Amino acid sequence: MKIIKCIGCFIRLGSITEHIIGLVTLGHGKTAASWVARKLGYSNCGCDRRRVTMNQWTCPEYSETISII
């Protein structure tokens, strides 16, 4: 746990996850997630909320304003 506190704000888990998804989907991860969310009846895929939440797991001081529309 001590290691995570030391490197947590340098390595943001949500941002890393977003980049990996981007690599796997050739840059169309958010587009694909939004399409699936719309087909399932959601107005938003939740990608930004997930990224911010996961970044806060590794860096509690992390804060970013996201718009929920």
N, C-alpha and C positions, 0 to 999 in steps of 0.2 A: 504494500500500500504506500510505503514511503517513496518508492520509485515513481509511482504514478503521480504523486504530488510534485516531485522534482521535474518530471518531463511532461506532465499533463498539459500545460498551456502551450508547449511547443508542438506537441503531437495532438491534434484535435481529431478525435475518433469520427465525428460526423463528417468532417471535411474529407478525411481519408476515404471513408465509405462512399461519399459522393463521387470522388475521383475514380475509385475502382469501378463503380457502376457505370461511369462515363466511358471508361476504357472497354469494359465488356460489351456495352451497347453501342460502341462507336460514336459516342456523343449524343445519343438519342434517349438516354435514360429517363429524363424528366418528361419528355414528349410521350414516351411509351407509358409511363406511369400515369400521366394525366389522361391519356386516352382510355386506359383501363378503368381509372377512377370514374370518368364520365359514363362509361358503359355500365358500371355498377351503381350509378346514381349519386355519386359523390360530386361535390362542386370543386374539390381540390384533392390533389394526390397526397398531400401531407409531407412532401419531400423537404420543404424548408423547416417545418416544425421538427421533423426527425433529426435533421442535421444540427439544428440549434440545441435540441435536447441532448443528443449524443456528445456534442462539444462541451456542454455543461457537465456531463459526467466526468470528463477528463480534466476540465478546467472550470471549477465552480465560479470563478470570477468572470467567465465569459458571458457577455450579454450582447444580444443583437435584436433589433426590432424587426419583427416579421409582420407582414400584413396578412390578415386572415379575411379573405373575401369569399 
